[in-house]
Amino acid sequence: ILSCPSPEELEIARGLAAEAGFIEGPQVFWSPPKKSVQQKPRYGIVYYSALCS
């Protein structure tokens, strides 16, 4: 979980997520969905920036 990432930190996270094949969603990078997602965990990078000042 990234809390209040700087633009530079977010770019690093975005690069790592893209390298791992993650899918970008609203404030999260998800691992690619599996066929049986209920039986397998999904991994993600979650970031919060809306409440940062």
N, C-alpha and C positions, 0 to 999 in steps of 0.2 A: 504494500500500500504506500503510495506516495502522497504526502500531505503538503499541499501548497507548493507544487514543483515550480521551479523557475523555468522560463522558456528553454534554457539550455538543458536542464534536467529532463524536461519533457521530450526534447529532441533525442536525447540519449535513450530514454525509455522507448520512444517510437522506433528508433533504429534497432534496438535489441528485439523488440516485439516483431518487427518486420522480418528480421533475420531468423527468428524462431517460427515464422509462419503464422503469427497471431493475427486475428481479425480485429480491427479497431471499431469499437462501439462508443456510445456516449460515455465519456469519462472512464472507459475501461478498454483494455486490450484482451480479447479472449483467445484461448487456444482454439485451434480448428475443431469444429463439432465432430463428435464421433457418431457412428451409426446408432449405438445404444447409449445415449448420453445419460440416461438414468442410472446405468450400471457403472459408468466410468466417471471419475471426477474431471471437471474442466478446470484448467488453470488460467489465471488472469493477472494482469497488473491493473490495479484500480488506482485512480488518482482523483484527488479532490482539489479543485481550484475555485469553485464558485464562492466560497465563503472567505477567501483570502483577501487581505487588504494590502 
